[in-house]
Amino acid sequence: MPARSTAVLALKRNSSTVRYCFEADAEPGVLPRALELLAKRGLVPARVFAQADADQLSVEIEVEGLAAETAEHVGRCLGEIVGVRQTF
């Protein structure tokens, strides 16, 4: 089995918005787990985009108002979700 990448791309759109981008298995629990991770921290995404194509789910989540350390931590946690494959 190939090694699983646990990195999630976190792009700073501006000083207060972070965009997380990742590919995952197209399974019903992946997106809810990602959103639950944010909800547990009291975060509400400003934007969520997910598109399924065959067995792959491409996800973009934008969150506003995160400190740099928090943004990095959330990105690492998103990368540890079962089913997350890689960044894009």
JOKALIN-V81692 format. One record per residue. N is the residue number from 0. PSI is psi in radians with two decimals (999 if undefined). D_FIRST is the distance of its C-alpha to the first C-alpha in whole Angstrom. Layout:
n=N psi=PSI d_first=D_FIRST
n=N psi=PSI d_first=D_FIRST
This chain:
n=0 psi=2.34 d_first=0
n=1 psi=2.68 d_first=4
n=2 psi=2.45 d_first=7
n=3 psi=2.25 d_first=9
n=4 psi=2.33 d_first=12
n=5 psi=0.19 d_first=15
n=6 psi=2.42 d_first=18
n=7 psi=2.26 d_first=20
n=8 psi=2.14 d_first=23
n=9 psi=1.89 d_first=26
n=10 psi=2.21 d_first=29
n=11 psi=2.00 d_first=33
n=12 psi=-0.68 d_first=35
n=13 psi=-2.92 d_first=38
n=14 psi=-0.30 d_first=39
n=15 psi=0.02 d_first=38
n=16 psi=2.33 d_first=35
n=17 psi=2.40 d_first=32
n=18 psi=2.13 d_first=29
n=19 psi=2.26 d_first=26
n=20 psi=2.27 d_first=23
n=21 psi=2.80 d_first=20
n=22 psi=2.55 d_first=17
n=23 psi=2.94 d_first=16
n=24 psi=2.45 d_first=15
n=25 psi=1.30 d_first=18
n=26 psi=2.59 d_first=19
n=27 psi=-0.48 d_first=22
n=28 psi=-0.19 d_first=21
n=29 psi=-0.93 d_first=20
n=30 psi=-0.78 d_first=23
n=31 psi=-0.63 d_first=25
n=32 psi=-0.69 d_first=23
n=33 psi=-0.78 d_first=24
n=34 psi=-0.59 d_first=27
n=35 psi=-0.65 d_first=28
n=36 psi=-0.72 d_first=27
n=37 psi=-0.76 d_first=29
n=38 psi=-0.65 d_first=32
n=39 psi=-0.39 d_first=32
n=40 psi=0.13 d_first=33
n=41 psi=0.40 d_first=36
n=42 psi=2.40 d_first=34
n=43 psi=2.13 d_first=35
n=44 psi=2.46 d_first=33
n=45 psi=-0.50 d_first=36
n=46 psi=2.44 d_first=33
n=47 psi=2.27 d_first=30
n=48 psi=2.25 d_first=29
n=49 psi=2.37 d_first=26
n=50 psi=2.18 d_first=25
n=51 psi=2.42 d_first=23
n=52 psi=1.85 d_first=22
n=53 psi=-1.96 d_first=20
n=54 psi=0.22 d_first=17
n=55 psi=2.46 d_first=17
n=56 psi=2.11 d_first=20
n=57 psi=2.26 d_first=21
n=58 psi=2.39 d_first=23
n=59 psi=2.27 d_first=26
n=60 psi=2.19 d_first=28
n=61 psi=2.34 d_first=31
n=62 psi=2.37 d_first=33
n=63 psi=2.65 d_first=36
n=64 psi=0.48 d_first=38
n=65 psi=2.38 d_first=35
n=66 psi=2.72 d_first=36
n=67 psi=-0.76 d_first=34
n=68 psi=-0.71 d_first=32
n=69 psi=-0.72 d_first=32
n=70 psi=-0.75 d_first=30
n=71 psi=-0.75 d_first=27
n=72 psi=-0.80 d_first=27
n=73 psi=-0.72 d_first=26
n=74 psi=-0.75 d_first=24
n=75 psi=-0.73 d_first=22
n=76 psi=-0.70 d_first=22
n=77 psi=-0.67 d_first=21
n=78 psi=-0.33 d_first=18
n=79 psi=-0.08 d_first=17
n=80 psi=2.33 d_first=17
n=81 psi=2.22 d_first=15
n=82 psi=-0.34 d_first=14
n=83 psi=2.23 d_first=15
n=84 psi=-1.03 d_first=12
n=85 psi=2.99 d_first=15
n=86 psi=2.86 d_first=18
n=87 psi=999 d_first=21
